[in-house]
Amino acid sequence: MKKHVKQIKHHLFRPQLWRYRLVFWGGAILVGLVAAVFALLADRADQVFRYIVSVNEYLPLIITPLGFVLTVYVTRTIFSGAEGSGIPQTLIALADPGSSLSNKLLSMRMVVGKVTMAVLALCSGASLGREGPTVHLGAAIMHSLGKYAHLPEKYVERGLILTGGGAGIAAAFNTPLAGIIFAIEEMARSFDRRNSGMMMIGVVLAGMTAIVVHQHNYSYYGTTPATLDFSWVWLGVVVCGIVGGTLGGGFSQILVVTSKKLRPYMQTHWVFIALICGLSVAVLSILSNGTSSGTGYLEAKQIVSCAGVDTCNGDYGLMYPLYKILATAATYLTTIPGGLFAPSLASGAGLGADIALLFPPELASTIVVLGMVGYFTGVVQTPITAFVIVMEMTDNHELVLAMMATALIASGTSKLICKKPIYEALAENLLAMMSDKKSKQQGGR
């Protein structure tokens, strides 16, 4: 007995074990703090651009292109490797942990570059999110702490990177469950995608059967407890799944293909590309009264909360989702540091609001939520992460089965259009772009 107690004490109070714990716990706290500061800065940057638009709606025609050129220039010269979402960088590091490329992509310089460049771009009117960059900075912070603490390789290589990436999503969205699911589904690849789809089908079918057998009334987010026709909801599931998956998959395919086409020109014509994309985003901002720029958090929140409420100012017009989708694509093609999550959720909310016009008014809020799930899943092709994020962000558990079914349909539809998941394809493109840049530098010597 004494020997057993002694072994337990030795296990609990080992200095090496506590060093591991302090790195993981302290790193997670630091990720949360940096993510919170990033969120505050991003919100302020959004406000800066909204103020610019309020002064003169045509000012973006000057400020946005010049801001894009400045952001791309600083990123290329000082923060090379911080381009784009940040999730591709994390996937590259996970594929080859411990390498010099992995150490470069997950350096603390990347954290500084990701935050400052995304904020600068938002001040200029870019349409981007901070969630992908927060995944990148979360992985970089945890990876760097592991190096400084001299942890064994097996801890640094995958555990810290996965923990940092998942913590980044959790902190960015305030959705802890989604952070865990994202780390497993997108980064760790521990779920076989076919098996995860079959699992969701099983859950949806079992849940639907239970509802039919027990004849429970379904409650809907944002509506009064009125009795609604159950068939309308599942018609909304099918429509939002197919439309959202088609548009989301189309967006991903266009982004992947265009990024590859533009890659050879980024080394020599990046100024021209930044100017053209910046001008396009500025025009879209003017057409949308400034709503196509920014992260989209404000617009998505108002669309969700105002759906079906006549006295609420949450109607951005039928064209809002199209404006937001185009502005997000144009921003990303410049290689400006910034993510796709928040703009995709905003686009999905706008799409849901448009689809809701075809349904009874009391179903408006439900269709908006399903539209968010459908389009977001279509873009990222991670159905479990998508519906969990929307469920946690909208504090909506009544629609879990409907959201799961929408995500499943959208994921299947999207895969018919975009064969390879967007972050895998963008990671390959980023590697090729970095190789092109290295070759040019060596050739110029």
N, C-alpha and C positions, 0 to 999 in steps of 0.2 A: 504493500500500500504506500509506504513512504517513498519507495522507488518510483511508483507511478506519479505521485504528487510532485516529486522532484523533476520528473520528465516534463510534466505540464508547466511547472514554473520556468524551466529552462526554455521551453517552446514559447511561452508568453513574453519572456523578458529578454529574448535574444536581441542584441543591438542590430544585427543585420535585418531581422524581420521587421523591427520598428522603422528602420531606414526605408524599407520597401513601402511600408504603410504611410509614412510621412510624405514620401514622394507622390504616391497616388492621391492621398487625401489633400495634401497641400497643393498639388497640381490642379486637382479638381476645383478647389476653392479659387485658385488664381485664374483658372479658365472662366469661372463664373463672374469674377470681378472684371476681367478684361472684356468679356462679352457684354456685361452691363454698361461699361463705359462706351464700348463700340455702339451699342443700341442708342445711348443718349446722344452721341456724336452724330449718328445717322439721322436721328429725329431732328436735330438742330440743322443739319445740312438740308434736309427736306424743307424745313421752314425758311432757310435762306433762299432756296430756289422759288418757293411760293411767294416770298416777298418780292423777288426780282420780277416775277410774272405780274404781281399786283401793281408794280410801278409802271411797267409797260409790257404788254403781252408779246411784243415783237423783239424784246431784248434777247430771248433765247437764240434768235438767229445769229447773234454775234457770240454770246457767252458760251453756248453749248459746244459749237465746233472748236472754239479756242480752248475751252476747258478739256475737251477730249484730247486734243493734240498735246496739251501740257501733261495730262495724266498718263498718256501712253509714253511720252518721252521720259518722264521721271521713272516710270515702271521699267522701261527698257534699259535705262542707264544705271539705275541705282538698285532697283528691286527685281531684277530679272529672275523669273521663276514664280513670281506672284501673280502672273496673268490669270484672268478668268475666275472661275468659281472657287477653286481651292479644294474641292472634292477630288478632281483628277490628280492633283499633286499628292493628296493623301493616299489615293489608290496606287500611285506609282511607288511611293515610299513603302507601302505594305508589300508590294510585289518584289521589292529588292531592298529589304531592311538592312541597315548597317552600312550601305554603300555610300560613296562620296556624294552621289546624286541625291540619295535619300537625306543625308545630313544637310545638304544645301537647301533642299526644298522644305525641310522642317527646321530651319534655323530661326533664331529670334528676329533676325532681320526681316524674314518673311512676315512675321507677326506685325512689325511696325509698318511694313510696306502695304500689307493687306488692308489694315485699318485706315491709314492715312490716304491711300489712293482711292479707296472706295468712298470715303467721306468727301474727298475733293471732287470725285466724279458726280456724287449726288448734289453737291453745290452747283454743279454745272447743268443739272437737269437729266442725268443718266437714269435709265430704268434698270435697277438692279436690286438684289437682295443682299442681306448681310449674313444669311445662314450658311451658305457654302464657305465664305471666308471665315466664319466662326468655327466651322469644322476644321479648316486648315490651321487656324491659329490655336485651336484646342490641341490638335495633334502635335503641332510644333512646340507648344509650351510643355506638354508632358514628355515629349521626346527629349527636349533640351534639359529638363530637370533630371531625367534618367541618366543622361550623359554626365551632368555635373555631379551627380551622386554616385557615379561609377557603379551602376547596377549591372548585374550579369546580362549578357547579350539576350538571353531568352526573354527577359523582362522588357528590355528596351525595344526589341525588334517588333513585337506585335502588340503585346498587352497595353503598353503605354500609348501607342498610336491609336489603337481602337478605343481605349478609354477616353483619350483626348477628343477624338472625333465625335463619339457619342455624347460626351459632356458638352461639346460645342452646340450640337443640335438641341439638347435639353435646355441649355442656357439661353440660346437664341430665341426659341419658341416658348420657353417656360413649359416644356412638355417632357417630363422625365421618362415616361414610358416610351415615347417616340424616340428618344435618344438611344435607348437600349435596342429597340427594334431596328433602327437605322444602322447601328454598328453591326448588327448581325446580318441584316438583309442586304445592305448595299456594300459595306466595307469588308466584313469578315467572309462573306459568301458562304456562311455555314449552312444556310438553307439552300437546298436544291430548288431552283425556281419552279420547276414543274411540281415538285412535292408541295411547295408552299401554296401554289394555285389549287391543287387538289385538296389541301387542308382547308382553304377558305371555302371551297365549294361544299365540303362536308359540313362545315360550321353553319353556312347559310341555309342549306337544305334542312338540317336538324332544327335550326331556329324557326324557320318558316313552318315546319311541320308542327312544332309545339304551339305556335301561335294559332294555327288553324284548328288544332285539336281542342285547345283550351278556350278559343274564341275570345282572346284578350283584345281589348281596344288598343290600337297603336297610338302612342302619344308623339306629337311632333314638335320640333324645336320652333319656338317663336310663334306658336299659335295658341288659341284658346282650346279648352278641352272639348271642342265640338266633335261629334262623330263624323268621321270622314270615310269616304269610299276607299277601302284598302287597295282596290285595283288601280286607282289613280297613282298611288305611291309607287307601285312596282312598274307602272308604265313610265313614270319619271325616272326610275332606276335604269331602265333599258335605254331611254332617250339620252339621259345624261352620260351613261356609260359609253354609248356608241359615238355620240357627238363629241364628248370630251376626249375620248380615246383617239378619235380621228384627228381632231385639231391639235391635241397634244403630241401625238406621234408625228403629225405633219410638221409641227414646229421643230421637234427634235431632229427630224430628218433634214430639214432645210438648214438648221444650224450646223449640223455635222458636215453635210456636203459642202456648204458655202465656206465653212472654216477651212476645209481641205483645199478648196479652189483658191482661196485667198492666201494660203500659207506661203507659196513661193514669192508673193508680192509684198509680204509684210516686212521683209528685210530692206527693201529699197523704196517702197511706196507707202510706208505706214502713215506718213503725214497726210497724204491724199485720202487714204482709206478712213482715217480718223475724222478728217474734215467732212467727207461725204456722209459718213454715218452720223456725225454730230449734227449736220444740217438736217438730215432726215428726222432725227429725234426732235429737233427744234420745231420742225413743221408739224409733226405729230402732236407736240405739246400745244401748239397754237390751235390746232383743230379740236383738241380735247379740253381746251381751257386749262391746261397744265396738269390734268389728271393722269396722263400717260407717263409722266416722269415720276421719279422717286421710287421708293420701295413698294408702294401700293398698299401698305398697312392701313392707312386712313380710309382709302376707298373701299377696301375689302370689309373693314369693320362696319362702315356705314351701310354698305349694300346688305350685309348679313342682318344687321340690327333693324334696318328700315324695310326689309322685304315684307310686303303686304300691309304696310302702315302708310296711309295716305298723307298724314301730316308730317312725315319724316323726309328729310332732304337726302335721299340716298340713291336717286335715279341719275345715272351718268350718261344715259342715252344708249341706244342700241349698238352704236359703233365703239363704245368704250373698250370691250374686250379685244377687238381687232387693233385699235390704236395701241393698247398696252402690249399685246403680243409683238407687234412690229417694232415698237420702241425697245423692247427687251432684246429682240434679235439684233437690231442695229447696234445697241450698246455692247452686247457680248462679242460681236464680230470685230470690234476694235482691239480686243484682248485686254480691255480695262478690267482690273480686279473687281469682281462682283459676282453675286450668285443669281440663281434662277428660282429659288423656292418662293419667296414672297411675291415677286411679280407673277409667277404662275398661279398662286393662290388668288391674287387679285383678278387676274384674267379669268380664272375659273368662276369666281363669284359673279363677275360681269356676265359671263356666259350663262350661268345659272339664272340670273335675273332676266336675261333675254328669253330663255326657254320657259321660265315661269309664266310668261305672258300667254302660253298655250294651255295653261292649267287653271283650275279653280283658284280664286284669289287666296283662299285660306291655306293653300299649299305652297304659297310663294317662298316662305322661309325654308321649307323643306327642300324645294327644288334648287334654291341657291346653294345650300350646303352640299347637295348631291352634285351640282355643277362644279363646285370647288374640288370635290374628291375626284370626279371624272377627268377633268382637264389636268389636274396636278399628277394623277396617276399616269395619264397619257404621256406626260413629259418625262417623268423620272422612271416609270416602269417598275416601281417598288410598291405594289398595292397595299401591303400590310402597313408600311411606314406612312403611306399617304392617308389612309383612313384613320389611323391612330392620331396623326398630327391634327387633322381637322376635328376629330372627336374631342381631343384634349383642348384645342384652341377655342372651340365653340362651347365647351362644357356640355356636350350633347351625347348622352348615352342611349337615348331612346331610339336613335336612328342607326344603331350599330350595324344591324343586319342589312339595312338598306345601303349604308355606306360601303360595307364589305362587298355586297353584290355589285354596286356601281364600280368600285375599284377593280373587281375581277373582270368585268366586261370591258372596262376602259383599258386595262392592261393587255388583254387579248387583242383588242382592236388596234391598239398602238403598235403591237409587235408585228402586225401585218404590214405596217407602213415603215416603221423604223426597226430593222432587224436586230441591231445591236443597241443595248442600253446606252443612253446619251453620255453618261459619265465615263464609261469604258471607251467609247469612241473619242471623246474629248481628251482623255488621258493619252491615247495613242497620238492624237494630233499635237498635243503639247510636247510630247517627247520628240516628235519629228521637227517641230518648230525650234526647239532648243538645239537639236542637232544641226539644223540649217544655220542657226546663229553662230554656233561654235565653228562650223566649217568656214563661214564667212570671215570670222575673226582670225582663224588660222591662215586663210588665204590672203588676208591683208597684211600679214607679217613679212 
